[in-house]
Amino acid sequence: MEEVRTDGEIVAASIEEADQFGVIFERHSSDIWRFLARRVGRDLAAEFTGEVFARAFEKRERFDTSRQSARPWLYGIATNVVGDYLRRRDVRNRRSRAVGVGMLERHPNPYDQADGDIDARRFRPQFDEALSRLRRRDRNTLILYAVEGLTYAEVAEALDIPTGTVRSRLSRARQRMRELLPPEIQTVLHADEGTS
């Protein structure tokens, strides 16, 4: 009869023989996956489970090998992975909302500004979704121009691309936004087109 090793013993052995760490994965991956699935959904759970065990493997020398079970340690890592994801998502959402509001609020008249605020709140989810569906380079170009107010030449300098590329990226971004957004907010995208 084979003696059952503790997680601590297995982690200790994995420092010299890396493949030993696979036993830790076999023992605990389903629990960690279920935890992650409840926190971030089934679609991300498998990816995040892999990340948890990759981080654990990298940090295995810091694990207290006198412990019987690695489960609490793994849950701690999983919590950090979820926290990192949620912080990144929240930052993206805040940036996206700020961009959406900025792009929808280009009114010199205070009455128009109030209307813009109402429109921004009403259309924000659709706008955020459309903006997130742009290619990153097109989205960056659109943001620098429409929100930050850079000229074509300044955007070109910021992104280290030719001015003609700025024009084509803006054109492509505007066209894609028109495809994705309802007609009520498309007029914002027509403002200042062609200005350099």
Secondary structure by P-SEA (a helix, b strand, c coil): cbbbbcaaaaaaaaacccccaaaaaaacaaaaaaaaaaaccccaaaaaaaaaaaaaaaaccccccccccaaaaaaaaaaaaaaaaaaaaaaaaaaaaaaaaaaacccccaaaaaaaaaaaaaaaaaaaaaaaaccaaaaaaaaacccccccaaaaaaaacccaaaaaaaaaaaaaaaaaccccccccccccccccc
